[in-house]
């Protein structure tokens, strides 16, 4: 178990350092900032690279919502859920601390939002609570469905990190203006601790919505999309 938790710690650490770091440092760099597209790809690349690096050890969740979704889908043991969540959150917090240490080395540094998530005044596009809630639920649900589909037995092995990473990239491309994109409670928690805004007061949404979305995505996949559901439907028809 220690190896699995270590893999989740380092995987989540890399996701926050690389993804949020791209927003805090690279996107803000004068004249040559990478912009929304660059940040979106950075998040996707963090998942893709660490899924290949340590996914074979822990499953490569790096996200409490992913762990919950996989558990609901029957792909992960519920008894390991809390240890995984702890490793993921601690990894995110340590990464945010390292990022803060690096970013604060710039003479005119101010933390500001520090890549945190938010709605209302804290939304990049000033989207309200309902829009943020719907965005985080729906996109997390689809992210779980992508993960379950890409890792199903009917798909060639070894390629899963590619669609998963690209899926996360697409999610960011659409939802950064709404919430600055969470779909990951650990990622939201780590940077919110260092933000100089009211991000901590809004953190509840970025736990609640992704976890709800994860459960919905797992239920949809398990009941409507997986081969197990097809087999169940066929058996019921034959029995009738």
N, C-alpha and C positions, 0 to 999 in steps of 0.2 A: 504493500500500500504506500510506503514511503516514496517509492519510485514514481508511482502514479501521481501522488500529491505534488511531488517536486516538478513533474512534467507540467501539471496544471498551473503551478506557481510561475514557472518560467515562460510558459506559453502566454499566460495572461499578462505577465510583465512585459513581454515583447509587444503584445497587441497595444497596450496602453502607451508604452514608450515610443513605438513606431507610429501608431495611428494618431494619438493625441500630440505626440512630438511634431508630427508633420504640420499640424494645425497651429501649434504654439510657436514653433521656430520657423519652419520652412515657408509656410503659407504667409507669414507676416513679414518675411524678408523683403526689404524695399526693392522695387523694380523687377525682381526675378522670383517673386513668390509663386508657389506652385498652384494656388487657387483651389477651388472646390474639387475639380477633377483630380488634382494631385493628392489631396487629402483622402478622397474616396478610394483611390487606388492604393494608397498607403495602408489603409485599414484592411483592404482585401489581401494585400501582399503579406501583412503580418500573419493572418490566419493561414494563408497558403503555405508560407515558409515553415511555420511552427507545426502545422499539421503533418508535413513531411518529416520534420525534425524529431518530434516527440509524440506524434499522434499514435504511433504503434505502441507506446507505453501506457498512455492514459485514455486514449480515445480522442484526444485533441478537442476538448470542449471549450476551455478558456472563457467560459460564460455560464453563469448560474442558470440562465434561461435555457440554454442548450442542454445542460445536465438534467434539468427538470423535464424538458420535452422528451429526451431520450428515455428517461425513467417511465414517463407516462406511456410511451410507445412500446415499452417492454424491452428496450435495448440497453438499459442501465439499471443497476440495483439501487432501489430506494435507500437502502441502509448506508450507501456511500455518498448520498446527496449532500449532507451537511459538511462532511470533511472536504469534499470537492469545492463547495461554496466558500469555505474558509480559505482554502489554498488560493482560489481565484481572487477573492477580495483582498487578501494580503498581498498577492502578487501585483494587483492593480494599485494598491496604496504605495507600495515600495517603488513601483515604476513612476508614479506621479511625483513622489518625493525626489527621485533621481532627476526627473524632467525639470522639476522646479529648481533644483540645484544648478542644472546646466543653464536653463533659461535666465535665471536671476544673475548670471555672470555678465549679462549685457548691461552696460551703464545705465540706460534709460528704461530698464525693464519694469513693467507693472503687470501683475498677474491678471487683473481683469477677470474675464470669464474663464480663463485657463482651460479652454476646450471642454468646458462643462456643458451639460444638457439643461434645457429649460423651456418654458412656455411663457406666453405673455411678453413682458418686457425682456425676459431672458432668452426668448426665441430669436434666432438670427433674422427671421422674416416677420417677427412679431405675431406669430400664430397663437391662438388662444388654447385654453385647457382642453377643450373637446377635440380640436384638431390634433393636438399633441398626443392625446390618449388614443385616438383612433389610429394615428400613424404608427405609434409604437406597438400596438396590439397587432395590427394587420401585417406590418413588415416583419415582426418577430415570428408570427405564425408561418409566413411564407419562408422565412429563413430556416425554420425547423423542417418544413416540408422538403426544402432543397437538400438539407443535410440527410434526412431519412431516405430520400430518393437516391442521392448520390452514393450512399453507403449500403444500399440494399443489395441482396444477393444476385439480383438480375443484372447488375451493372458491372462492367469489367473492373477488377481490383486495381488499385494503385493510382486511379485518376480522381478520386473523390475530392482531394483538396482544391483542385482546379475549379470545378463549378461552385464549390462552397466559397472559395475566395472571391470569385467573380460575382457570386450572388450578393456577398456582403458589399462589394464595390457598388453594385447597382443600387442596393438599399441606401447607401450613403449619397449617391448621386441625386436621388429623389428627395430624401428626407433631411439632409443637412439644413436646408432653409427653414424647416419646420421646428425641429427639436435639437439640431446639431447632431442628430442620430445617436441613439443609445443602442437599442435592442440588446443591451448587455448591462445588467445591474452593477457588475464589478467595475466595468469601465467608467460608469457614471459616478460610482462612489469614490474611486481613487482621486479623480481630478476635482470633484466637488469640495473635497477637504482643503484644497489649496486655492480655490477661486475666491476672488474678492467681490463676490456678488451674493445674492440670496439663493445660490444653487443648492445649498444643503436643505433649505426649506422646501424645495421642489423635488428633492431626491426621491420621495415616496412614489411619485408617478413613474420613475424610471426603474423602480423595482416592481411595482404593481403591474403596469402595462406589459412589460416584456414577459413576466411570468405567466400572466393570463394568455398572452399571445402564444407562448410556448405550449401551454396545455391545449389550446384550440388547434394549433398546427399539428400536434401529435395525434389528437383525436380524429381530425380530418384525414390525416394520412392513414392511420390504422384502420379506420372504418370505411373509407372510400377509395383509397389509392393503392394500398399495398396488395401484394399477391395473396396474403392471408385473407384479406377481406373478400377478394375474388373467389377464393376457394370456399369461403363460408357461404357466399351467395349461391355458388354452383351446387353445393351440398344441399342447401335449403330448397332449391328448385327441383333437384332430383328426388328429394324426399317427398315433395308435394306430388 
